[in-house]
Amino acid sequence: MPGILSKIAMFARTPQGRRLTRQAKQAASDPRKRAQAKQALSRLRGRGPGRH
């Protein structure tokens, strides 16, 4: 039975996995998207703006 990393690697080789990988790389190269992701992670961790 394949582990989680094997399943991820298998998915990454599918057409849908390659498409999602390409979209993630494009989003990571966009400074505005990167800032949004950083803000969302901060909120999830409870250290960012929007926490009362």
C-alpha positions in Angstrom: 0.0 0.0 0.0 1.6 3.3 -1.1 2.3 6.0 1.5 1.1 9.6 1.3 4.2 10.8 -0.4 3.9 8.1 -3.1 0.3 9.1 -3.7 1.3 12.7 -4.0 4.1 11.9 -6.5 1.7 9.7 -8.5 -0.9 12.6 -8.6 1.7 15.1 -9.7 2.4 13.0 -12.8 -1.3 13.1 -13.9 -2.5 15.9 -16.2 -4.5 17.4 -13.4 -1.5 17.3 -11.1 0.7 19.0 -13.7 -1.9 21.7 -14.2 -2.2 22.4 -10.4 1.6 22.4 -10.1 1.8 25.0 -12.9 -0.9 27.1 -11.2 0.9 27.0 -7.8 4.2 28.1 -9.4 2.5 31.0 -11.1 0.8 32.1 -7.8 4.1 31.8 -5.9 5.8 34.1 -8.3 3.1 36.8 -7.9 4.0 39.1 -5.0 0.4 40.0 -4.3 -0.6 36.3 -4.1 2.4 35.6 -2.0 1.3 38.3 0.5 -2.2 36.9 0.6 -0.9 33.4 1.3 1.3 34.7 4.1 -1.6 36.7 5.6 -3.8 33.6 5.5 -1.2 31.5 7.2 -0.7 34.1 9.9 -4.5 34.1 10.5 -4.6 30.3 10.8 -1.7 30.4 13.2 -3.5 33.1 15.3 -0.8 35.7 14.9 -2.1 37.9 12.1 -4.5 40.8 11.7 -8.2 40.0 12.1 -7.7 38.2 15.3 -9.5 39.7 18.3 
